[in-house]
């Protein structure tokens, strides 16, 4: 089966029916979207430290000079 050069350049062809220009445009958009690269994955959301369960646990107390003063400082 030989086809003309015009048929080889087309992205798709209608085999049956008579679609309107709007239907052909919609089909073109859908086929272009399917052929396009997938979107990049969304970056992971940044977790807020306010709801971090690790903040419920006490940090170990360090001994030495001034340790009692620094025991309440954030780590």
Buried (B, 14 or more C-beta within 10 A) or exposed (E): EEEEEEEEEEEEEEEEEEEEEEEEEEBEEEEEEEEEEEEEEEEEEEEEEEEEEEEEEEEEEEEEEEEEEEEEEEE
